[in-house]
Amino acid sequence: MKTYVPKPNEIERKWHVIDADGQTLGRMSVQIAKLLTGKSKAMFINNIDTGDFVVVINAAKVRVTGKKLKDKFYYRFSGYPGGIKSVSVGEMMAKYPERVIEHSVKGMLPNSALGRAMYKKLKVYAGSGHPHTAQIAGAKVSDKGSSGK
């Protein structure tokens, strides 16, 4: 019996809209990563990008548990001595709420060219509006990753 390997023209990509209003960041990010990688499909192969497109709306209303708003930090380093910068989750949510979800999902994707291709299919918006209504003509708004409110 031979293993089935889908060809690029056989991969059917769907669009999913996820409303982040009131959802926990980590639980929602796991569901988004599964959709981007294609693990929810029967034709999943770990070395081929079979994932779907994901549009996240209301990113500013996502919630984090515990004291993460003030105790969790994102770091970046310029490469120079003393060039480390840190921003708390609370500051990031106030200024760029999309980046919190993007950073969380990016850490769950493979660290390779395949992961970068998957990451390009993620679209995150702070408000409820987005410019992808034409692509999502028949897609339903899902509450993937929602924990009991």
Secondary structure, DSSP 8 states (H G I E B T S, - for coil): -------GGG----EEEEE-TT-BHHHHHHHHHHHHHTTTSTT--TTS----EEEEE-GGG-B--TTHHHH-EEEEE-SSTT-EEEEEHHHHHHH-HHHHHHHHHHTTS-SSHHHHHHHTTEEE-SSS--S-TTTTTT--EE-TT----
